[in-house]
Amino acid sequence: MRVSRAGAGAIACAVGMALVVVLAFVGFTGRSRPSSTALGPVERVVIISVPGLRWQDVSVLDTPGLDRWLQASALLSVRAIGPETSLVEGYLTMNAGNRVDAAAPDGAAAGVAWLDPLADVGKAACLPQVVAAARTSADADLNGARPGVLGAALAESGHRTAVYGAATGIVGLMDENGCVDEFGSIGEASLSAAVTLLEYGGLERTSVASVRTELIADIDAAVAELAIGADAAVLIVAPAAVDDGAEVTVAGLGGAGEGPASAGHTPSRLVAPTVLHLLGVDVPDEISGTPMMVADGSSTDPTAQTATLADLADRVAFRDRAVGPVSVVFVVLLALCGAAALMGRPRPARGLAQVVIAHPTVTFLFGLADYHRLPLGFFVCLTLVAAIVLAVAGVSAASRLGSWGPTTLLAAVLWLTLVIDVATGGTLQINTPFGYTPTVAGRFQGFGNLAFGLVAAAAISVSVVGVLLGASRRSSLCWAGWVGTTTIIAVAAPAFGSDVGGTLALIPAFGLLVLSVGGAPLTWRRGVVAMAAGAVAVGVLAVADLARAEGSRTHLGRFLDELLHGDLLDGDAMLIVRRKLRGNMAILTSSFWSLILVGVIALALVWCVRHRGTLAASLAGQPAVKAFVIGWSTAAALGFALNDSGLAVPAVMLGVAIPWLVAVLVPLTPRAGR
């Protein structure tokens, strides 16, 4: 039986609507966290701190003392506050349950030298200068951190604290006066306090394999001699990497009840709520995050989990080394594409346009493989070769559609790759060059700034396909609306992208784009209505998220809770707003290239304003380009304004916009002799 064109269109529309409904249902109600085993309660907590300990060390070397506890632990990779974290900063963050750093006072040596003068009160020891510096830093950072809050909460609940080893360990358990109840050398260690921190230092100061092997053997022997009873939970942490470098390090939590091992990443700020939860102490509001939990059904093979975490650490390190060269290749390709177009070389410009758009796709897809096992230079070259191959495939598949076909098809592949990935767990988002990394950000789920910029720009280019094909206005509107709705769900849903700034940017962008596709003139009133619609949608999402259980809320629900119940002017909600504004202002002057990009965008805006009549006349004959420019400009501007480090959003969106505009607008002149 033959189906008419109208019938086929109705079927396609029904299928599209069904897909949107399913995606929305899963995104806004699904992907609940796996059931988990509660840890504790216990009488005591022993924190074994081994700064600089790597999973690669534990995986390769014979460490029976550490293995005794790690084999009964929930295993994690830990990172502190940024790519480079000193030992003091690692302990401060661990104690505050929030990001904190502190510089040595003027005249003090760098590193730990400024920790030497201790104020002794009986067995107690204090570092008032450290907590004072940390408090100053926390106030300046606008993170809402309260240095010493873990020690203060323990003291208020009647739990004693003890630190043995180097003086830096005091920072991990000190109260708001910088004090712990007991301090001494490792040889004097007593495990009778409610919370005891034992620091075995040295590994953080060397990367020499032979020296590290000897140190680990000594540390392991000392840990093996510890007489820790069954009433204690044992937390093994490495609060800083080697030479304060950008690495994930060891964390393990065991002895707090039966719980299988599990692999993953966690920030060190989760140590404080975990310790308090284990002892049954209420977690103060200033501590962000929730206690560590052990997922039910996790692997019970500690050897396999240790190997997995060692491999993850290698992957993180490789990604951090690869992101620079891969980004340079992408930027150079983009610059060559634009230069070829401006120089009147359409064929090279179009070829480069297709490779540029294919490049991010292949870098994300490499996340499916163990790409970190390749030599760095070979991997960078391989991404370029793979992008060329994908571009050639795009030309073969879509060249008959017109000059815009291959580039738009490749943009669609990029869009589908990111949407499908985020809807199925987001495995391609983490530890890939255009994704995020545990050493830089605390986001381990959803869209980061670069991925959002790419998916937004790709979606906008795909949404005008109906106009490019010369389809009816109704069909073009349906297609643009479907692409926009799908993208917004992928970006906004708590189970998927969970990107508040992205949602606020995309709803107005697609609203104005759809109006343009429908032939409606763009007015200030319509622009304001579109932005208001975005704000209302985010408000609805926030209310829905707030209605979920506290442990299942995203940052959006927690923000609304603070907005409703906290201090409006001085609470955490206002701190978040102020921090985002300051971050965006700071990045504008963070480097020479940031200033260049801002200058280019400013010049482009001035040119558009001064030549708006000519521009409007030119776009009148290019409805697809007009809709694209309106949607892209709105998403780029709002993406910059509403995201941390927002300059990355319009910058990476240019990586789709320039190639697409080259493909659509640059005329392809016939070769000589033809």
C-alpha positions as CSV (number, residue, x, y, z in Angstrom):
1,M,0.0,0.0,0.0
2,R,1.4,3.4,-1.1
3,V,1.4,6.2,1.5
4,S,0.8,9.7,0.3
5,R,3.3,12.5,1.0
6,A,0.9,14.0,3.6
7,G,0.5,10.6,5.3
8,A,4.2,10.1,5.4
9,G,4.6,13.6,6.9
10,A,2.0,12.8,9.6
11,I,3.7,9.5,10.4
12,A,7.1,11.3,10.7
13,C,5.5,13.9,12.9
14,A,3.9,11.3,15.2
15,V,7.2,9.4,15.5
16,G,9.1,12.6,16.3
17,M,6.6,13.6,19.0
18,A,6.7,10.2,20.5
19,L,10.5,10.4,20.7
20,V,10.3,13.8,22.4
21,V,7.8,12.5,24.9
22,V,9.9,9.5,25.8
23,L,13.1,11.6,26.0
24,A,11.3,14.1,28.3
25,F,9.9,11.4,30.5
26,V,13.2,9.7,31.0
27,G,15.1,13.0,31.3
28,F,12.9,14.5,34.0
29,T,11.8,11.5,35.9
30,G,14.3,8.8,35.2
31,R,18.0,7.9,35.8
32,S,17.5,7.7,39.5
33,R,20.7,7.0,41.4
34,P,21.4,3.3,42.0
35,S,20.5,2.0,45.4
36,S,23.3,2.3,47.9
37,T,24.4,0.9,51.2
38,A,24.6,3.3,54.1
39,L,28.0,3.6,55.8
40,G,28.2,3.6,59.5
41,P,27.4,4.5,62.2
42,V,30.7,3.9,63.9
43,E,32.4,4.9,67.2
44,R,35.7,6.1,65.6
45,V,37.1,7.2,62.2
46,V,40.7,6.7,61.3
47,I,42.0,8.8,58.4
48,I,45.1,7.4,56.8
49,S,46.5,10.3,54.7
50,V,49.2,9.4,52.2
51,P,49.8,12.5,50.1
52,G,51.0,11.7,46.6
53,L,49.8,8.1,46.6
54,R,48.6,7.0,43.1
55,W,46.4,4.1,42.1
56,Q,49.2,3.1,39.7
57,D,51.4,2.6,42.8
58,V,48.9,0.4,44.6
59,S,48.1,-1.6,41.4
60,V,51.7,-2.4,40.6
61,L,53.5,-2.7,44.0
62,D,53.0,-5.2,46.8
63,T,51.3,-3.2,49.5
64,P,49.7,-5.7,52.0
65,G,49.2,-3.1,54.7
66,L,47.3,-0.7,52.5
67,D,45.5,-3.6,50.7
68,R,44.2,-4.8,54.1
69,W,41.9,-1.7,54.1
70,L,41.5,-1.0,50.4
71,Q,40.2,-4.5,49.8
72,A,37.3,-3.8,52.2
73,S,36.7,-0.3,50.9
74,A,34.7,1.7,48.5
75,L,37.4,2.7,46.1
76,L,37.6,6.2,44.4
77,S,39.8,8.6,42.7
78,V,40.0,11.9,44.5
79,R,40.7,15.4,43.4
80,A,40.8,18.6,45.4
81,I,40.1,22.2,44.2
82,G,41.8,22.6,40.8
83,P,44.4,21.4,38.4
84,E,47.2,22.2,40.8
85,T,46.5,21.7,44.5
86,S,49.1,22.0,47.3
87,L,48.9,19.8,50.3
88,V,47.7,22.6,52.6
89,E,44.9,23.4,50.1
90,G,44.0,19.8,49.9
91,Y,43.6,19.5,53.6
92,L,41.7,22.9,53.8
93,T,39.2,21.7,51.2
94,M,38.9,18.3,52.9
95,N,38.1,20.0,56.2
96,A,35.8,22.7,54.9
97,G,33.8,20.4,52.7
98,N,34.2,23.2,50.1
99,R,36.8,24.7,47.9
100,V,39.4,26.6,49.9
101,D,42.9,27.7,49.3
102,A,45.4,29.7,51.3
103,A,48.7,31.4,50.4
104,A,51.6,31.6,52.8
105,P,51.8,34.9,54.5
106,D,54.2,37.6,53.2
107,G,57.7,36.7,54.2
108,A,57.0,33.0,54.7
109,A,58.5,30.3,52.5
110,A,56.4,28.6,50.0
111,G,55.0,25.1,50.6
112,V,54.7,23.9,54.2
113,A,57.5,26.0,55.8
114,W,55.0,28.5,57.2
115,L,53.4,25.7,59.2
116,D,56.3,25.3,61.5
117,P,55.4,27.7,64.3
118,L,52.8,25.9,66.4
119,A,50.9,27.2,69.4
120,D,51.0,24.4,71.9
121,V,48.3,24.1,74.5
122,G,49.0,20.9,76.5
123,K,48.6,18.1,73.9
124,A,46.6,20.3,71.6
125,A,48.2,22.1,68.7
126,C,47.0,25.1,66.8
127,L,47.8,26.8,63.5
128,P,45.9,30.1,63.9
129,Q,47.8,31.7,61.0
130,V,46.6,29.0,58.5
131,V,43.0,29.3,59.4
132,A,43.2,33.1,59.3
133,A,44.7,33.0,55.8
134,A,42.1,30.4,54.7
135,R,39.3,32.5,56.0
136,T,40.6,35.5,54.0
137,S,40.9,33.4,50.9
138,A,37.4,31.9,51.4
139,D,35.8,35.3,51.7
140,A,37.6,36.4,48.5
141,D,36.6,33.3,46.6
142,L,32.9,33.7,47.2
143,N,32.5,29.9,47.7
144,G,30.6,30.2,51.0
145,A,33.4,28.0,52.6
146,R,33.9,28.0,56.3
147,P,37.5,26.9,57.1
148,G,37.7,24.6,60.0
149,V,34.0,23.6,60.0
150,L,34.7,19.9,60.3
151,G,36.8,20.3,63.4
152,A,34.2,22.8,64.8
153,A,31.3,20.4,64.2
154,L,33.2,17.6,65.9
155,A,34.1,19.7,68.9
156,E,30.5,20.9,69.3
157,S,29.3,17.3,69.3
158,G,31.8,16.3,71.9
159,H,34.1,14.3,69.6
160,R,37.9,14.6,70.1
161,T,40.3,15.0,67.3
162,A,43.9,13.8,67.0
163,V,46.6,14.2,64.3
164,Y,49.9,12.4,64.1
165,G,52.7,13.0,61.6
166,A,53.6,16.2,59.9
167,A,52.1,19.5,61.0
168,T,50.2,19.8,57.7
169,G,47.8,17.1,58.9
170,I,46.5,19.5,61.6
171,V,44.9,21.5,58.7
172,G,42.7,18.5,57.9
173,L,41.0,18.3,61.3
174,M,41.5,21.8,62.8
175,D,38.5,23.8,64.2
176,E,37.8,27.4,63.5
177,N,40.6,28.4,65.8
178,G,43.0,26.2,63.9
179,C,43.3,23.7,66.7
180,V,43.1,19.9,67.2
181,D,42.8,18.2,70.6
182,E,46.0,16.2,70.2
183,F,49.1,16.3,68.0
184,G,52.3,14.2,67.9
185,S,54.6,12.1,65.8
186,I,53.5,8.9,64.1
187,G,55.4,6.9,66.7
188,E,53.2,8.5,69.4
189,A,50.0,7.7,67.6
190,S,47.0,6.7,69.7
191,L,43.8,5.7,68.0
192,S,41.5,6.5,70.9
193,A,40.1,9.8,69.6
194,A,36.8,9.9,67.8
195,V,38.6,11.1,64.6
196,T,42.3,10.4,64.1
197,L,44.4,11.5,61.1
198,L,47.7,9.8,60.5
199,E,49.8,11.5,57.8
200,Y,52.5,9.5,56.1
201,G,54.3,12.1,53.9
202,G,57.0,12.1,51.4
203,L,55.4,10.7,48.2
204,E,54.1,14.1,47.3
205,R,57.6,15.5,47.0
206,T,59.1,13.0,44.5
207,S,58.3,11.3,41.2
208,V,61.5,9.2,41.2
209,A,60.4,5.6,40.9
210,S,63.1,4.1,43.1
211,V,62.6,6.6,45.9
212,R,58.8,6.2,45.7
213,T,59.1,2.4,45.9
214,E,61.1,2.6,49.1
215,L,58.8,5.2,50.6
216,I,55.7,3.2,49.8
217,A,57.3,0.1,51.3
218,D,58.0,2.0,54.6
219,I,54.5,3.5,54.6
220,D,52.8,0.2,54.0
221,A,54.8,-1.5,56.8
222,A,53.7,1.3,59.2
223,V,50.1,1.0,58.2
224,A,50.2,-2.8,58.6
225,E,51.2,-2.4,62.3
226,L,48.1,-0.2,63.1
227,A,45.8,-1.8,65.6
228,I,42.4,-0.5,64.3
229,G,39.4,-2.1,66.0
230,A,36.2,-3.3,64.3
231,D,34.4,-0.3,65.7
232,A,36.2,2.1,63.5
233,A,35.8,3.2,59.9
234,V,39.0,3.7,57.9
235,L,39.3,6.4,55.3
236,I,42.5,6.3,53.1
237,V,43.1,9.6,51.2
238,A,45.8,11.3,49.2
239,P,44.9,15.0,49.6
240,A,47.5,16.2,47.1
241,A,49.3,14.9,44.0
242,V,53.0,14.7,43.3
243,D,54.6,18.1,43.3
244,D,51.1,19.7,43.6
245,G,50.4,18.4,40.1
246,A,47.2,17.8,38.1
247,E,46.4,14.2,39.0
248,V,43.6,12.2,40.6
249,T,44.8,10.3,43.7
250,V,43.8,7.5,46.0
251,A,40.7,7.4,48.2
252,G,39.1,4.4,49.9
253,L,36.5,4.0,52.6
254,G,36.1,0.8,54.5
255,G,35.4,-0.8,57.9
256,A,32.1,1.0,58.2
257,G,29.9,-2.0,57.5
258,E,29.8,-4.4,54.6
259,G,30.1,-2.8,51.3
260,P,31.6,-3.9,48.0
261,A,34.2,-1.9,46.1
262,S,33.2,0.6,43.5
263,A,35.2,2.7,41.1
264,G,34.7,6.4,40.3
265,H,35.8,10.0,40.9
266,T,35.0,12.1,43.9
267,P,36.1,15.6,45.1
268,S,38.0,15.7,48.4
269,R,35.3,18.0,49.8
270,L,33.2,14.9,50.4
271,V,35.5,13.7,53.2
272,A,34.0,16.1,55.7
273,P,30.3,15.1,55.3
274,T,31.3,11.5,55.2
275,V,33.2,11.7,58.5
276,L,30.3,13.5,60.2
277,H,27.8,11.1,58.8
278,L,29.7,8.1,60.0
279,L,29.7,9.5,63.6
280,G,26.1,10.6,63.4
281,V,26.8,14.3,63.5
282,D,24.6,16.7,61.6
283,V,26.4,18.2,58.6
284,P,26.6,22.0,58.7
285,D,25.0,24.0,55.9
286,E,28.4,25.4,54.9
287,I,29.6,21.9,53.8
288,S,28.7,21.2,50.2
289,G,28.1,17.8,48.9
290,T,26.8,14.6,50.5
291,P,28.4,11.7,52.3
292,M,30.1,9.0,50.2
293,M,27.8,6.0,49.6
294,V,28.6,2.5,48.3
295,A,26.4,1.5,45.3
296,D,24.7,-1.8,45.7
297,G,25.8,-4.4,43.1
298,S,29.3,-3.0,42.6
299,S,32.2,-5.3,41.9
300,T,33.6,-7.1,44.9
301,D,36.9,-7.8,43.2
302,P,39.3,-5.2,44.7
303,T,42.2,-6.2,42.5
304,A,40.1,-5.5,39.4
305,Q,38.8,-2.2,40.8
306,T,42.3,-1.1,41.7
307,A,43.4,-1.8,38.1
308,T,40.4,0.1,36.8
309,L,41.2,3.1,38.9
310,A,44.8,3.0,37.8
311,D,43.7,3.0,34.2
312,L,41.3,5.9,34.9
313,A,44.1,7.9,36.4
314,D,46.2,7.2,33.3
315,R,43.3,8.3,31.1
316,V,42.8,11.5,33.1
317,A,46.5,12.4,32.8
318,F,46.6,11.6,29.0
319,R,43.5,13.7,28.4
320,D,45.0,16.7,30.2
321,R,48.1,16.4,28.0
322,A,46.1,15.9,24.8
323,V,43.6,18.8,25.2
324,G,46.1,21.4,24.2
325,P,47.4,19.9,21.0
326,V,44.0,18.7,19.9
327,S,42.6,22.2,20.5
328,V,45.4,23.8,18.5
329,V,44.6,21.5,15.6
330,F,41.0,22.5,15.8
331,V,41.7,26.2,15.9
332,V,44.3,26.1,13.1
333,L,41.8,24.2,10.9
334,L,39.1,26.8,11.7
335,A,41.5,29.7,10.9
336,L,42.6,28.1,7.6
337,C,38.9,27.6,6.7
338,G,38.1,31.3,7.4
339,A,41.2,32.5,5.6
340,A,40.5,30.4,2.5
341,A,37.0,31.8,2.3
342,L,38.2,35.4,2.7
343,M,40.9,34.9,0.0
344,G,38.3,33.7,-2.5
345,R,39.4,30.0,-2.4
346,P,36.0,28.2,-2.2
347,R,37.1,24.6,-2.7
348,P,39.8,24.6,0.0
349,A,37.4,26.6,2.3
350,R,34.6,24.0,1.8
351,G,36.9,21.1,2.3
352,L,38.3,22.5,5.5
353,A,34.8,23.4,6.7
354,Q,33.8,19.8,6.6
355,V,37.0,18.6,8.4
356,V,36.5,21.3,11.1
357,I,33.0,20.2,11.9
358,A,34.0,16.5,11.8
359,H,36.9,17.0,14.2
360,P,35.0,17.4,17.5
361,T,32.8,14.4,16.7
362,V,35.8,12.1,16.3
363,T,37.4,13.4,19.5
364,F,34.3,12.6,21.4
365,L,33.9,9.2,19.8
366,F,37.5,8.3,20.8
367,G,36.1,8.1,24.3
368,L,34.7,4.7,23.3
369,A,38.3,3.4,23.0
370,D,41.4,3.2,25.2
371,Y,42.9,6.1,23.3
372,H,45.1,7.0,26.3
373,R,47.3,4.0,25.5
374,L,48.5,5.7,22.2
375,P,51.5,8.0,21.9
376,L,50.3,11.6,22.3
377,G,51.6,12.8,18.9
378,F,50.1,9.7,17.2
379,F,46.7,10.3,18.8
380,V,46.6,14.0,17.8
381,C,47.4,13.0,14.2
382,L,44.9,10.2,14.3
383,T,42.1,12.6,15.3
384,L,42.9,14.7,12.2
385,V,43.0,11.7,9.9
386,A,39.7,10.4,11.4
387,A,38.1,13.8,10.9
388,I,39.2,13.8,7.2
389,V,37.8,10.3,6.7
390,L,34.4,11.3,8.3
391,A,34.4,14.5,6.2
392,V,34.9,12.4,3.0
393,A,32.1,10.2,4.1
394,G,29.9,13.2,4.6
395,V,30.6,14.5,1.1
396,S,29.8,11.1,-0.4
397,A,26.5,10.9,1.5
398,A,25.1,14.4,1.1
399,S,26.8,16.2,-1.8
400,R,23.6,15.8,-3.9
401,L,21.7,18.0,-1.5
402,G,23.7,21.0,-2.5
403,S,26.8,22.9,-1.4
404,W,25.5,23.0,2.2
405,G,24.7,19.3,2.4
406,P,27.9,17.6,3.6
407,T,28.7,20.2,6.2
408,T,25.2,20.2,7.6
409,L,25.1,16.4,7.6
410,L,28.4,16.4,9.6
411,A,26.8,19.0,12.0
412,A,23.9,16.6,12.4
413,V,26.3,13.7,13.2
414,L,27.9,15.9,15.9
415,W,24.5,16.9,17.3
416,L,23.2,13.3,17.4
417,T,26.5,12.1,19.0
418,L,26.2,14.5,21.9
419,V,22.5,14.1,22.4
420,I,22.6,10.3,22.3
421,D,25.6,10.2,24.6
422,V,24.2,12.5,27.3
423,A,20.9,10.5,27.1
424,T,22.7,7.2,27.7
425,G,25.0,8.2,30.5
426,G,27.4,10.8,29.1
427,T,30.4,8.5,28.9
428,L,31.9,10.6,26.1
429,Q,31.7,13.8,28.1
430,I,34.4,12.9,30.7
431,N,38.1,12.5,30.0
432,T,37.8,13.4,26.3
433,P,39.6,16.5,24.8
434,F,36.4,18.5,24.3
435,G,34.7,17.1,27.4
436,Y,35.6,17.8,31.1
437,T,38.1,16.2,33.4
438,P,38.2,15.5,37.2
439,T,41.4,17.5,37.6
440,V,39.7,20.8,36.5
441,A,36.0,20.7,37.3
442,G,33.6,19.2,39.8
443,R,31.1,18.3,37.1
444,F,31.0,14.6,36.4
445,Q,27.6,14.4,34.7
446,G,25.9,16.4,32.0
447,F,27.2,19.0,29.5
448,G,30.2,21.1,30.2
449,N,30.7,24.4,28.5
450,L,32.5,23.1,25.4
451,A,30.0,20.3,24.8
452,F,27.1,22.7,25.3
453,G,28.5,25.2,22.8
454,L,29.0,22.4,20.2
455,V,25.6,20.8,20.6
456,A,23.9,24.2,20.6
457,A,25.6,25.4,17.4
458,A,25.2,22.0,15.7
459,A,21.5,21.9,16.6
460,I,20.9,25.4,15.3
461,S,22.5,24.5,12.0
462,V,20.4,21.3,11.7
463,S,17.2,23.1,12.6
464,V,17.2,25.2,9.4
465,V,17.5,22.2,7.1
466,G,13.8,22.5,6.2
467,V,14.4,26.0,4.9
468,L,17.5,25.0,3.0
469,L,15.5,22.2,1.3
470,G,12.8,24.6,0.3
471,A,10.1,22.7,2.3
472,S,6.8,24.3,3.2
473,R,6.7,26.8,6.0
474,R,4.7,24.3,8.1
475,S,7.2,21.5,7.6
476,S,10.2,23.8,8.3
477,L,8.5,25.0,11.5
478,C,7.8,21.5,12.6
479,W,11.4,20.4,12.0
480,A,13.0,23.4,13.7
481,G,10.6,23.0,16.6
482,W,11.4,19.3,17.0
483,V,15.2,19.8,16.8
484,G,15.0,22.6,19.3
485,T,12.7,20.7,21.7
486,T,14.9,17.6,21.6
487,T,18.1,19.7,22.2
488,I,16.5,21.7,25.1
489,I,15.4,18.4,26.8
490,A,18.9,17.0,26.4
491,V,20.5,20.1,27.9
492,A,17.9,20.8,30.6
493,A,16.8,17.5,32.0
494,P,18.4,16.6,35.4
495,A,19.1,13.1,34.2
496,F,20.8,14.3,31.0
497,G,22.6,17.6,30.5
498,S,21.5,19.3,33.8
499,D,22.8,22.6,32.4
500,V,21.0,25.6,33.9
501,G,22.9,28.3,31.9
502,G,22.5,26.3,28.7
503,T,18.7,26.0,29.2
504,L,18.4,29.7,29.8
505,A,20.3,30.3,26.6
506,L,18.7,27.7,24.3
507,I,15.0,28.4,25.0
508,P,15.2,32.1,23.8
509,A,17.6,31.1,21.0
510,F,15.2,28.5,19.5
511,G,12.2,30.6,20.2
512,L,13.6,33.4,18.1
513,L,14.9,30.9,15.5
514,V,11.4,29.3,15.1
515,L,9.8,32.8,14.7
516,S,12.3,33.6,12.0
517,V,11.7,30.3,10.2
518,G,8.0,31.2,10.4
519,G,8.6,34.5,8.7
520,A,7.8,36.7,11.8
521,P,9.9,39.8,12.1
522,L,12.3,40.0,15.0
523,T,11.4,42.7,17.6
524,W,12.6,43.7,21.0
525,R,9.2,42.6,22.5
526,R,9.5,39.1,21.0
527,G,13.1,38.9,22.3
528,V,12.1,39.8,25.8
529,V,9.2,37.2,25.7
530,A,11.6,34.5,24.5
531,M,14.1,35.2,27.3
532,A,11.2,35.3,29.8
533,A,10.1,31.9,28.6
534,G,13.5,30.6,29.2
535,A,13.5,31.9,32.8
536,V,10.0,30.4,33.4
537,A,11.1,27.0,32.1
538,V,14.1,27.0,34.4
539,G,11.9,28.0,37.3
540,V,9.6,25.1,36.6
541,L,12.6,22.7,36.4
542,A,13.9,24.1,39.7
543,V,10.6,23.6,41.4
544,A,10.4,20.0,40.1
545,D,14.0,19.3,41.2
546,L,13.3,20.8,44.6
547,A,10.4,18.4,45.1
548,R,12.8,15.4,44.8
549,A,14.6,13.8,47.8
550,E,17.4,16.0,49.1
551,G,20.1,13.5,48.2
552,S,18.8,13.3,44.6
553,R,18.6,17.0,43.8
554,T,20.8,18.6,41.3
555,H,22.6,22.0,41.8
556,L,19.4,23.7,40.4
557,G,17.2,22.4,43.2
558,R,19.8,23.2,45.8
559,F,20.1,26.7,44.5
560,L,16.3,27.2,44.7
561,D,16.3,25.8,48.2
562,E,18.9,28.3,49.3
563,L,17.1,31.1,47.5
564,L,13.9,30.3,49.4
565,H,15.3,29.6,52.8
566,G,18.6,31.4,53.0
567,D,19.6,35.0,53.3
568,L,18.7,36.6,50.0
569,L,21.5,39.2,50.0
570,D,24.3,37.4,51.9
571,G,23.3,33.7,51.5
572,D,24.9,31.0,49.3
573,A,22.5,31.8,46.4
574,M,23.8,35.4,46.0
575,L,27.4,34.1,46.5
576,I,26.8,31.8,43.5
577,V,25.6,34.7,41.4
578,R,28.4,36.9,42.4
579,R,31.0,34.2,41.7
580,K,29.7,33.5,38.2
581,L,29.7,37.2,37.4
582,R,33.3,37.6,38.7
583,G,34.4,34.5,36.9
584,N,33.1,35.7,33.6
585,M,34.7,39.1,34.1
586,A,38.0,37.6,35.1
587,I,38.2,35.3,32.0
588,L,37.8,38.3,29.7
589,T,41.3,39.4,30.8
590,S,42.8,36.1,31.6
591,S,45.0,35.8,28.5
592,F,46.0,37.6,25.3
593,W,43.8,35.3,23.3
594,S,40.8,36.1,25.4
595,L,41.2,39.8,24.6
596,I,41.7,39.0,20.9
597,L,38.4,37.0,20.8
598,V,36.5,39.7,22.7
599,G,37.9,42.3,20.3
600,V,36.9,40.3,17.2
601,I,33.4,39.8,18.6
602,A,33.1,43.5,19.5
603,L,34.3,44.6,16.0
604,A,31.8,42.2,14.4
605,L,29.0,43.7,16.5
606,V,30.0,47.2,15.6
607,W,30.1,46.3,11.9
608,C,26.7,44.7,12.1
609,V,25.2,47.7,13.8
610,R,26.7,50.2,11.3
611,H,25.7,48.1,8.3
612,R,22.4,46.8,9.6
613,G,20.5,47.9,6.6
614,T,22.8,46.2,4.1
615,L,22.9,43.1,6.4
616,A,19.2,42.9,6.6
617,A,18.8,43.2,2.9
618,S,21.4,40.4,2.4
619,L,19.7,38.1,4.9
620,A,16.3,38.8,3.4
621,G,17.3,36.6,0.5
622,Q,18.8,34.0,2.7
623,P,16.1,32.9,5.2
624,A,18.0,29.9,6.4
625,V,21.1,32.0,7.1
626,K,19.0,34.7,8.8
627,A,17.4,32.1,11.2
628,F,20.8,30.6,11.9
629,V,22.4,33.9,12.7
630,I,19.5,34.9,15.0
631,G,19.5,31.6,16.9
632,W,23.3,31.3,17.0
633,S,23.9,34.9,18.2
634,T,21.3,34.5,21.0
635,A,22.7,31.2,22.2
636,A,26.3,32.5,22.1
637,A,25.5,35.8,23.9
638,L,23.4,34.2,26.6
639,G,25.8,31.2,26.9
640,F,28.6,33.6,27.6
641,A,26.6,35.6,30.1
642,L,25.1,32.7,32.1
643,N,27.9,30.1,32.4
644,D,31.1,30.0,34.4
645,S,34.0,30.6,32.1
646,G,31.3,31.5,29.6
647,L,33.7,32.9,27.0
648,A,34.4,29.3,26.0
649,V,30.8,29.0,24.7
650,P,30.8,31.5,21.9
651,A,34.4,30.6,21.1
652,V,33.7,26.9,20.5
653,M,30.4,27.7,18.8
654,L,32.4,29.6,16.1
655,G,33.9,26.1,15.3
656,V,30.5,25.2,13.9
657,A,29.2,28.6,12.7
658,I,32.2,29.5,10.4
659,P,32.3,26.2,8.6
660,W,28.5,26.1,8.1
661,L,28.4,29.7,6.8
662,V,31.2,29.0,4.5
663,A,29.4,26.0,3.1
664,V,26.1,27.9,2.6
665,L,27.4,31.3,1.5
666,V,30.7,30.8,-0.3
667,P,30.0,30.3,-4.0
668,L,31.7,27.4,-5.7
669,T,33.1,28.5,-9.0
670,P,33.7,25.9,-11.7
671,R,37.3,24.8,-12.3
672,A,39.1,26.2,-15.3
673,G,38.5,24.2,-18.5
674,R,35.1,22.9,-17.4
